[in-house]
Structure formats: structure tokens, C-alpha cells
Amino acid sequence: MTAAADAPLFHRLASRAGPLVSFTIDGAPATAQAGDLLMTAILLNRPALRRFEFGEAHRAGFCFMAACQDCWVTLADGGRVRACTTLVRNGMAVLIDGDARV
């Protein structure tokens, strides 16, 4: 992948007050702000939300309002959540490129 392909998909346009939240994506440290949805938190750190289950492609979500089912992500504890409606939590461990428990 090129540097541009590895760049986060989202960029925060306006700063806002609030504490930082630390979490991991495939074991790599990541940060977001308290109150961010998990989808926002992931896409502020990565170019894609999750791996497409029917091929090698990656997905970035689709409707952003919990209607399309495209934003389901797996957590290291085995749980699955909708990234577009779940707030990022301190210590959350998200799995994107694999199913190994981190």
C-alpha cells in the first residue's frame, strides 16, 4: 500500500473539548475523543472500517445510521458491535484485519 492508501479516511475538522480515549485496532494503539462513535474513532486512525467478509477488500461503512449492517466490527473479547452506534471506550480492542484475539 502507498502512504496515501494507509492514511486515515476521516480528519477532524474542528477541535472539541473532551478527554482522549485509548483503544487498540488489531493490537496497535489508537486514540479518539470521549463521545466519538467507534466508526469515527476507527476511521480517524485507519483508511477502512473493516475487512469485507467475501473478499480481500475493505469497507468503510455505508449508511452511517444503523440501517445497512455494513459497520459491524468484532471486538477482541468475541463481541460484535455496530461501529456507527457504539461509543468508543477506553481499553476497547477492535479487530479489523484478522480474527485472532489480541
Residue frames as a rotation matrix with the C-alpha (Angstrom) as fourth column:
MET 1
0.574 0.819 0.000 0.00
0.819 -0.574 0.000 0.00
0.000 0.000 -1.000 0.00
THR 2
-0.211 -0.597 0.774 1.10
0.504 -0.745 -0.437 3.53
0.838 0.298 0.458 -0.63
ALA 3
-0.928 -0.171 -0.331 1.30
0.373 -0.455 -0.809 6.16
-0.012 -0.874 0.486 2.09
ALA 4
-0.681 0.732 0.034 -1.95
-0.703 -0.666 0.250 7.69
0.206 0.146 0.968 0.81
ALA 5
-0.025 0.681 -0.732 -3.68
-0.238 0.707 0.666 4.31
0.971 0.191 0.145 0.99
ASP 6
-0.345 -0.188 -0.919 -2.59
0.756 0.525 -0.391 3.96
0.556 -0.830 -0.039 4.63
ALA 7
-0.927 -0.027 0.374 -3.81
-0.129 -0.913 -0.388 7.44
0.351 -0.408 0.843 5.61
PRO 8
-0.664 0.740 -0.108 -6.89
0.371 0.200 -0.907 7.74
-0.649 -0.642 -0.407 7.83
LEU 9
-0.411 0.611 0.677 -10.14
0.852 -0.007 0.524 8.20
0.325 0.792 -0.517 5.92
PHE 10
0.711 0.700 0.067 -11.56
0.598 -0.652 0.467 10.81
0.371 -0.292 -0.882 8.32
HIS 11
-0.605 -0.791 0.093 -9.93
0.606 -0.533 -0.590 14.01
0.517 -0.301 0.802 9.54
ARG 12
0.097 0.630 -0.771 -11.33
0.940 -0.313 -0.137 16.04
-0.327 -0.711 -0.622 12.43
LEU 13
-0.017 -0.030 0.999 -12.24
0.700 -0.714 -0.010 19.48
0.714 0.699 0.033 11.03
ALA 14
0.239 0.139 0.961 -12.94
-0.461 -0.855 0.238 21.20
0.854 -0.500 -0.140 14.33
SER 15
-0.759 -0.515 -0.399 -11.42
0.130 0.480 -0.867 20.55
0.638 -0.710 -0.297 17.71
ARG 16
0.398 0.862 0.314 -13.67
-0.307 -0.198 0.931 20.00
0.865 -0.467 0.185 20.69
ALA 17
-0.265 -0.464 0.845 -13.08
-0.940 -0.071 -0.333 19.66
0.214 -0.883 -0.417 24.38
GLY 18
0.832 0.550 0.076 -13.03
-0.546 0.784 0.296 16.28
0.103 -0.287 0.952 26.00
PRO 19
0.169 -0.798 0.578 -10.65
-0.624 0.367 0.689 13.65
-0.763 -0.478 -0.436 27.28
LEU 20
-0.232 -0.344 -0.910 -8.79
-0.913 0.399 0.082 11.30
0.335 0.850 -0.407 24.98
VAL 21
0.694 0.422 0.583 -9.78
-0.544 0.838 0.041 7.64
-0.471 -0.346 0.811 24.86
SER 22
-0.435 -0.859 -0.270 -7.13
-0.882 0.347 0.318 4.98
-0.180 0.376 -0.909 24.25
PHE 23
0.642 0.582 0.499 -8.10
-0.412 0.811 -0.415 1.81
-0.647 0.061 0.760 22.42
THR 24
-0.514 -0.846 0.141 -6.48
-0.315 0.339 0.887 -0.66
-0.798 0.412 -0.441 20.02
ILE 25
0.661 0.563 -0.496 -7.09
-0.690 0.197 -0.696 -1.68
-0.294 0.803 0.519 16.43
ASP 26
0.834 -0.334 -0.439 -5.58
0.035 0.826 -0.562 -5.09
0.550 0.453 0.701 15.66
GLY 27
0.543 -0.595 -0.593 -3.33
0.839 0.355 0.412 -4.61
-0.035 -0.721 0.692 18.68
ALA 28
-0.466 -0.704 0.536 -1.98
0.713 -0.658 -0.243 -1.23
0.524 0.268 0.808 17.51
PRO 29
-0.433 0.293 -0.853 -2.58
0.692 -0.498 -0.523 1.71
-0.578 -0.816 0.013 19.85
ALA 30
-0.425 0.391 0.816 -5.12
0.590 -0.565 0.577 4.32
0.687 0.727 0.009 18.72
THR 31
-0.783 0.209 -0.586 -6.78
0.419 -0.518 -0.745 7.35
-0.460 -0.829 0.318 20.27
ALA 32
-0.254 0.769 0.587 -10.09
0.609 -0.344 0.715 9.13
0.751 0.539 -0.381 19.90
GLN 33
-0.807 0.081 0.584 -12.08
-0.428 -0.762 -0.486 11.60
0.406 -0.643 0.650 21.97
ALA 34
-0.798 0.602 -0.011 -14.64
0.368 0.473 -0.801 10.63
-0.477 -0.643 -0.599 24.55
GLY 35
0.019 0.908 -0.419 -18.03
-0.218 -0.405 -0.888 10.76
-0.976 0.108 0.190 22.85
ASP 36
-0.437 -0.214 -0.874 -16.75
-0.892 -0.026 0.452 9.61
-0.120 0.976 -0.180 19.45
LEU 37
0.780 0.615 0.112 -18.60
-0.562 0.768 -0.307 6.78
-0.274 0.176 0.945 17.80
LEU 38
0.234 -0.712 0.662 -16.44
0.092 0.694 0.714 3.73
-0.968 -0.107 0.228 17.18
MET 39
0.592 0.020 0.805 -16.79
0.793 0.162 -0.587 4.25
-0.142 0.987 0.080 13.42
THR 40
0.919 -0.257 0.299 -15.38
-0.173 -0.944 -0.280 7.77
0.355 0.205 -0.912 13.74
ALA 41
0.580 -0.720 0.381 -12.62
-0.563 -0.016 0.827 6.59
-0.589 -0.694 -0.414 16.06
ILE 42
0.292 -0.463 0.837 -11.52
0.501 0.819 0.278 3.84
-0.814 0.338 0.472 13.68
LEU 43
0.572 -0.002 0.820 -11.67
0.811 -0.154 -0.565 6.00
0.127 0.988 -0.087 10.55
LEU 44
0.924 -0.359 0.134 -9.70
-0.377 -0.915 0.146 8.78
0.070 -0.185 -0.980 12.26
ASN 45
0.238 -0.857 0.458 -6.92
-0.604 0.239 0.760 6.20
-0.761 -0.457 -0.460 12.66
ARG 46
-0.476 -0.339 0.812 -7.32
0.268 0.823 0.500 3.91
-0.838 0.455 -0.301 9.63
PRO 47
-0.839 0.136 -0.526 -8.32
-0.521 -0.475 0.709 4.09
-0.153 0.869 0.470 5.94
ALA 48
-0.349 0.745 -0.568 -11.07
-0.299 0.486 0.821 1.47
0.888 0.456 0.054 6.36
LEU 49
0.141 0.549 0.824 -13.52
-0.970 -0.089 0.225 0.27
0.196 -0.831 0.521 8.97
ARG 50
0.196 -0.012 0.980 -13.30
-0.458 0.883 0.102 -3.48
-0.867 -0.470 0.168 8.47
ARG 51
-0.881 -0.465 -0.088 -12.40
-0.336 0.484 0.808 -6.27
-0.334 0.741 -0.583 6.06
PHE 52
0.004 0.857 -0.515 -15.09
-0.993 0.065 0.100 -7.34
0.119 0.511 0.851 3.59
GLU 53
-0.003 -0.002 1.000 -16.17
-0.603 0.798 0.000 -10.84
-0.798 -0.603 -0.004 4.54
PHE 54
0.765 0.374 0.525 -16.47
0.153 0.686 -0.711 -12.06
-0.626 0.624 0.468 0.94
GLY 55
0.715 -0.575 0.397 -13.06
0.485 0.000 -0.874 -10.99
0.503 0.818 0.279 -0.39
GLU 56
-0.128 -0.914 -0.385 -9.84
0.984 -0.068 -0.166 -9.13
0.126 -0.400 0.908 0.25
ALA 57
-0.216 0.095 0.972 -11.37
0.281 -0.947 0.155 -5.65
0.935 0.307 0.178 0.03
HIS 58
-0.811 -0.012 -0.584 -12.00
0.572 -0.223 -0.790 -3.35
-0.121 -0.975 0.188 2.99
ARG 59
0.107 0.931 0.348 -15.19
0.795 -0.291 0.532 -1.49
0.597 0.220 -0.772 3.87
ALA 60
-0.895 -0.405 0.187 -15.72
0.242 -0.793 -0.559 1.99
0.375 -0.455 0.808 5.32
GLY 61
-0.512 0.808 -0.291 -19.35
0.340 -0.121 -0.933 1.76
-0.789 -0.576 -0.213 6.35
PHE 62
-0.671 0.319 0.669 -22.22
0.700 -0.026 0.714 2.80
0.245 0.947 -0.206 4.14
CYS 63
0.170 0.889 0.425 -25.28
0.614 -0.433 0.660 4.48
0.770 0.148 -0.620 5.63
PHE 64
-0.790 -0.580 0.202 -23.84
0.168 -0.520 -0.838 5.82
0.590 -0.628 0.507 8.92
MET 65
-0.411 0.691 0.594 -27.25
-0.865 -0.501 -0.017 5.41
0.286 -0.521 0.804 10.61
ALA 66
-0.712 -0.010 0.702 -27.52
-0.454 0.770 -0.449 1.70
-0.536 -0.639 -0.553 11.58
ALA 67
0.377 0.917 -0.130 -29.70
-0.694 0.187 -0.695 0.63
-0.613 0.353 0.707 8.65
CYS 68
0.500 -0.165 -0.850 -27.32
-0.810 0.258 -0.527 -1.14
0.307 0.952 -0.005 6.25
GLN 69
0.951 -0.142 0.274 -25.43
-0.033 0.836 0.548 -3.62
-0.307 -0.530 0.790 8.50
ASP 70
0.704 -0.705 0.089 -22.10
0.230 0.108 -0.967 -2.63
0.672 0.701 0.238 6.88
CYS 71
0.176 -0.671 0.720 -20.41
-0.621 -0.643 -0.448 -1.35
0.764 -0.368 -0.530 10.03
TRP 72
0.982 0.158 0.102 -20.36
-0.179 0.620 0.764 -4.47
0.057 -0.769 0.637 12.24
VAL 73
0.054 -0.997 -0.061 -16.90
-0.641 0.012 -0.767 -4.92
0.765 0.081 -0.639 13.77
THR 74
0.605 0.050 -0.794 -15.50
0.386 0.855 0.348 -7.63
0.696 -0.517 0.498 16.03
LEU 75
0.556 -0.429 0.712 -14.03
-0.783 -0.558 0.276 -6.93
0.278 -0.710 -0.646 19.44
ALA 76
-0.423 -0.849 -0.317 -11.16
-0.643 0.528 -0.554 -8.94
0.638 -0.030 -0.769 20.88
ASP 77
-0.670 0.216 0.710 -13.48
-0.590 0.425 -0.686 -10.37
-0.450 -0.879 -0.157 23.55
GLY 78
-0.871 0.307 0.383 -15.52
0.447 0.820 0.358 -12.01
-0.204 0.483 -0.851 20.75
GLY 79
0.010 0.921 -0.390 -18.34
0.442 -0.354 -0.824 -9.48
-0.897 -0.164 -0.410 20.80
ARG 80
-0.591 -0.080 0.803 -19.65
0.784 -0.290 0.549 -7.79
0.189 0.954 0.234 17.67
VAL 81
-0.080 0.535 -0.841 -20.95
0.508 -0.704 -0.497 -4.22
-0.858 -0.467 -0.215 17.65
ARG 82
0.567 0.278 0.775 -22.25
0.797 -0.421 -0.433 -1.71
0.206 0.864 -0.460 15.15
ALA 83
-0.448 -0.862 -0.236 -19.48
0.889 -0.457 -0.016 0.86
-0.094 -0.217 0.972 14.88
CYS 84
-0.601 0.232 0.765 -21.92
0.261 -0.847 0.462 3.58
0.756 0.478 0.448 13.79
THR 85
0.419 0.822 0.385 -23.94
-0.197 -0.332 0.922 3.41
0.886 -0.463 0.023 17.02
THR 86
0.694 -0.256 -0.674 -21.36
0.689 0.509 0.516 2.31
0.210 -0.822 0.529 19.62
LEU 87
0.857 -0.441 0.267 -19.30
-0.485 -0.866 0.126 4.83
0.175 -0.237 -0.956 21.56
VAL 88
0.145 -0.894 -0.425 -15.57
0.056 0.436 -0.898 4.11
0.988 0.106 0.113 21.71
ARG 89
0.983 0.156 0.099 -14.50
-0.098 -0.012 0.995 3.10
0.157 -0.988 0.003 25.21
ASN 90
0.204 -0.942 0.265 -11.15
-0.973 -0.224 -0.048 3.35
0.105 -0.248 -0.963 26.94
GLY 91
-0.444 -0.509 0.737 -9.37
-0.612 0.774 0.166 -0.01
-0.655 -0.377 -0.655 26.56
MET 92
0.683 0.722 0.111 -11.64
-0.370 0.473 -0.799 -1.27
-0.630 0.505 0.590 23.77
ALA 93
-0.527 -0.835 0.161 -9.82
-0.306 0.362 0.880 -3.74
-0.793 0.415 -0.446 21.48
VAL 94
0.566 0.734 -0.377 -11.13
-0.550 -0.004 -0.835 -3.83
-0.614 0.679 0.401 17.89
LEU 95
-0.354 -0.626 0.695 -10.18
0.209 0.672 0.711 -6.47
-0.912 0.396 -0.107 15.31
ILE 96
0.365 0.442 -0.819 -10.22
-0.637 -0.523 -0.566 -5.46
-0.679 0.728 0.091 11.66
ASP 97
0.144 -0.420 -0.896 -7.72
-0.957 0.170 -0.234 -7.50
0.251 0.892 -0.377 9.64
GLY 98
-0.647 -0.370 -0.667 -7.92
-0.243 0.929 -0.279 -10.77
0.722 -0.019 -0.691 11.45
ASP 99
0.496 0.868 0.035 -9.87
-0.354 0.165 0.920 -12.83
0.793 -0.469 0.389 13.89
ALA 100
-0.194 -0.628 -0.754 -7.02
0.603 0.530 -0.596 -13.63
0.774 -0.570 0.276 16.28
ARG 101
0.848 0.460 -0.265 -7.69
0.469 -0.415 0.780 -12.49
0.248 -0.785 -0.567 19.81
VAL 102
0.045 -0.836 0.546 -5.33
0.153 -0.535 -0.831 -9.67
0.987 0.121 0.104 20.73
